[in-house]
Amino acid sequence: MDEFDYVVVGGGTAGSVVASRLSEDPSVSVCLLEAGPSDLGDDHVLRLNRWMWLLGSGYDWDYPVVPQAKGNSFLRHARAKVLGGCSSSNPCIAFWAPAEDLDDWASMGLDGWSAADCFPLFQRLEDNDAPGDHHGRGGPVRIRTVPPEDPCGRAVLTACEEAGIPITPFNTGATVVNGANWFQINAREDGTRCSASVGYLHPVMDSRPNLRVRTGLRATRLVLDENLRCSGVDYLAPGLARTLRVHARREVVVSCGAIDTPKLLMLSGIGPAGHLRETGVEVLVDSPGVGGNLQDHPEGIIMWNAEQPMVATSTQWWEIGIFTATEPDLDRPDLMFHYGAVPFDLNTYRRGYPTSENAFCLTPNVTRARSRGTVRLATRDFRDKPRVDPRYFTDAYDMTVMTRGLVLARKIAAGPALALWAGVELAPGPDVHTGDELAAYIRETHNTVYHPACTVRMGAPDDPDAPLDPQLRVKGVTGLRVADGSAMPYLTTVDPCITTMMIGEKCADMIKRRHR
C-alpha cells in the first residue's frame, strides 16, 4: 500500500512549508503531491524578473472569471501550476501582515492567531536584511530590500513626498497607513526568487528519505471512510492512464489555494449541499461556507508615456509600494499602489486605449475590498475549470476607493519631481475626468493583484459558516486540514504571500503538537 503518515496536497506557498516542517522529524513520513512540474533548475520560474511572462503560460491554471455585472469580464486569475505555487510565479513582494489584521482574526474566535502569536512565525521563516531586532536572520526565506536603482522610481518617491505621502520603511513592526518606499522582496541577491519551494524544499529534497515530493500528479478526490475520516487522496497518474491512491495514516493537508482547495473539497462531497446536489456530487458533509467569502484586491491602472528611457533591468519591474488612507482615522491604509517600470496594457489595449513600449504606471488597489464572491464547480468532472465569480465592485465602497486612487495618482504624476518623466497619460487619458467616467473606465479595464483568498475560511468552533476551526481542521470530518490562503477569514491589507507561508508554519506546529 502506498502509505505515509502525512499527505500534503498541493506544493504551493503553504504546502511546501507544511511538508518541509513535518518532515523535519525523521520518524514520520510525508508525501507531497503537486499537479505541476518541479521548479528545480528551471530558470523560466526561478528568475524573478521573468515573472510576468508566466501569466497565461503552461505554468498557469489561467482561470477566467464568470461575466461580471459591475467589473471586467475579460479578467483572468493566474494560479501557478508548478512546485512552489504562486510563490513561484508572483513578483515576490514580501510583507508581514499588519498586526491589526491578525488581531482582527483573533477577535473572531480564532485563538492563537493574534499578532503576538503569529509574529514569531514571520521571524522564524525569514532571513531579512532590514534593521530591527524583530526580524529573523537565519530562516529559509531570504527577504531583502529592493536596491534604489530605478531613476523614475526615485522620482516617483519624491513626487509622493510632494503629495503628502512620506518615504516610510516597510516591515518595521508598525503598520504603514500613509507612506511609500521600495518594497522588500523574497529573492536572493543573484536574482533568483526565494519561493516557498526554493526556501523550504530545495535544500532537503535529496537529503530526507522520509519526504517524497511527487510532481505532475493531480489530485482528483479526497478519500473519506464510513466514519468521515480522511484516509487518503486519489490522484491522476502520469500519462492520464488511471487513478491511483495514496493513504495517510495520520492526516491529510490540502494546500491547493483559494480556487482549487474549495474545488477539491466540493468534488469530495464537502461543501454547500444544494450546490453539490445540483452538480451531481454526493453530499458527505454539508458545509455552506466552502467556496464562499471569496475576497481579492481589485486593481486599477493609470499609465503614462515616459519622456526618458525607462530602466532595461529590474529585480521584478514592480519595485515600489505606496499606501495611504482616503478617510480620516483609519488604522490601516485603504488604498495601495504598485509602481510599475513597464507598460501594463493587459486590460486597456483591447479596449482601444493607446500603449507604449516606454511607459510607467501606478496601479491603485483596494486593500480592504468589501465585495464578496464565490468559487463553484462547473461540473462534477475534476478536469473542468471551476466557476470563479469575484463579484467585483458589487459593494460601492470598492469603486469609491479606487476612483480616489486614480485622482491621487494624477496628483502624484503632476508633481515637479516627475516633470521630466510623465508624458502623455495613455490610460484612462486626459479626457476622462468625472467620477462616472472614471468608474466606467475602471469597470472595463481593472485587473486583480492575483490575491484571491478566504474561500474556506477559519472561524470559531461554533461558527456554522466557517468550514475550518482555528486549528485549520475541516469541520465535520477528521484527519483533514486546510493550509493556504483560502483559510484566511479576511484578506490581509498587504500582499499575502509571506502570510500564507506563515499559515504553513502555523499548521505544521499544530499538527506536531497534536501527534506529539
Residue, then its C-alpha position, 0 to 999 in steps of 0.5 A: m500500500d502506498e502509505f505515509d503518515y502525512v499527505v500534503v496536497g498541493g506544493g504551493t506557498a503553504g504546502s511546501v512549508v507544511a511538508s518541509r516542517l513535518s518532515e523535519d522529524p525523521s520518524v514520520s513520513v510525508c508525501l507531497l503531491e503537486a499537479g505541476p512540474s518541479d521548479l528545480g533548475d528551471d530558470h523560466v520560474l526561478r528568475l524573478n524578473r521573468w515573472m510576468w511572462l508566466l501569466g497565461s503560460g503552461y505554468d498557469w491554471d489561467y482561470p477566467v472569471v464568470p461575466q461580471a455585472k459591475g467589473n471586467s469580464f475579460l479578467r483572468h486569475a493566474r494560479a501557478k501550476v508548478l512546485g512552489g505555487c504562486s510563490s513561484s510565479n508572483p513578483c515576490i513582494a514580501f510583507w508581514a501582515p499588519a498586526e491589526d489584521l491578525d488581531d482582527w482574526a483573533s477577535m473572531g474566535l480564532d485563538g492563537w492567531s493574534a499578532a503576538d502569536c503569529f509574529p514569531l512565525f514571520q521571524r522564524l521563516e525569514d532571513n531579512d536584511a532590514p534593521g530591527d531586532h524583530h526580524g529573523r536572520g537565519g530562516p529559509v526565506r531570504i527577504r531583502t530590500v529592493p536596491p534604489e536603482d530605478p531613476c523614475g522610481r526615485a522620482v516617483l518617491t519624491a513626487c509622493e513626498e510632494a503629495g503628502i505621502p512620506i518615504t516610510p520603511f516597510n516591515t518595521g513592526a508598525t503598520v504603514v497607513n500613509g507612506a511609500n518606499w521600495f518594497q522588500i522582496n523574497a529573492r536572493e541577491d543573484g536574482t533568483r526568487c526565494s519561493a516557498s519551494v526554493g526556501y523550504l524544499h530545495p535544500v532537503m529534497d535529496s537529503r530526507p528519505n522520509l519526504r517524497v515530493r511527487t510532481g505532475l500528479r493531480a489530485t482528483r478526490l479526497v478519500l473519506d471512510e464510513n466514519l468521515r475520516c480522511s484516509g487518503v487522496d486519489y490522484l491522476a497518474p502520469g500519462l492520464a492512464r488511471t487513478l491511483r491512491v495514496h493513504a495517510r495514516r495520520e492526516v491529510v493537508v490540502s494546500c491547493g489555494a483559494i480556487d482549487t482547495p474549495k474545488l477539491l473539497m466540493l468534488s469530495g462531497i464537502g461543501p454547500a449541499g444544494h450546490l453539490r446536489e445540483t452538480g451531481v456530487e454526493v453530499l458527505v458533509d454539508s458545509p455552506g461556507v466552502g467556496g464562499n467569502l471569496q475576497d481579492h484586491p481589485e486593481g486599477i491602472i493609470m499609465w503614462n508615456a515616459e519622456q526618458p528611457m525607462v530602466a532595461t533591468s529590474t529585480q521584478w519591474w514592480e519595485i515600489g509600494i505606496f499606501t495611504a488612507t482616503e478617510p480620516d482615522l483609519d488604522r490601516p491604509d485603504l488604498m495601495f499602489h504598485y509602481g510599475a517600470v513597464p507598460f501594463d496594457l493587459n486590460t486597456y489595449r483591447r479596449g482601444y486605449p493607446t500603449s507604449e513600449n516606454a511607459f510607467c504606471l501606478t496601479p491603485n488597489v483596494t486593500r480592504a475590498r468589501s465585495r464578496g464572491t464565490v468559487r463553484l464547480a462547473t461540473r462534477d468532472f475534476r478536469d473542468k475549470p471551476r466557476v470563479d465569480p469575484r463579484y467585483f465592485t458589487d459593494a460601492y465602497d470598492m469603486t469609491v476607493m479606487t476612483r480616489g486612487l486614480v485622482l491621487a495618482r494624477k496628483i502624484a504624476a503632476g508633481p515637479a519631481l516627475a516633470l521630466w518623466a510623465g508624458v502623455e497619460l495613455a490610460p484612462g487619458p486626459d479626457v476622462h475626468t468625472g467620477d462616472e467616467l472614471a468608474a466606467y473606465i475602471r469597470e472595463t479595464h481593472n485587473t486583480v493583484y492575483h490575491p484571491a483568498c478566504t474561500v474556506r475560511m477559519g472561524a470559531p468552533d461554533d461558527p456554522d459558516a466557517p468550514l475550518d476551526p482555528q486549528l485549520r481542521v475541516k469541520g465535520v470530518t477528521g484527519l483533514r486540514v486546510a493550509d493556504g490562503s483560502a483559510m484566511p477569514y479576511l484578506t490581509t491589507v498587504d500582499p499575502c504571500i509571506t502570510t500564507m507561508m506563515i499559515g504553513e508554519k502555523c499548521a505544521d506546529m499544530i499538527k506536531r503538537r497534536h501527534r506529539 
